[in-house]
Amino acid sequence: MPIFSFLAYPEKTMKDQLIKDLSSIQYCEVKPSENQEVVILLTDTPDEETNKDLIKKVKDLESLQSLSMTFGHTDLE
C-alpha cells in the first residue's frame, strides 16, 4: 500500500483550480496552505501500478506547475 506526500505548486493564479483538480482524483487527499501558494497532497493507493497511474495523472494537470515528494512509503509484503 504505497503512501506518499507531496508539495504541489500551482501555476500562477491557479491554486483554487489545482485544489479542485486534485480533489477530484481518487486516492488523493488535499490540504491547502493558508498562507502560501502551495498545496499538500497525500496519496494512498492499493498497489504500485495504481500509484504510477495516479502520479502520471497528477503530473498531467494543467493547473500544476511542479510536484515535490516529501515522504514515501511502500509496504512490500
Summary of the structure (lengths in Angstrom):
residues: 77
radius of gyration: 12.1
end to end distance: 9.6
largest distance: 42.7
contacts: 204
relative contact order: 0.35
helix: 27%
strand: 38%
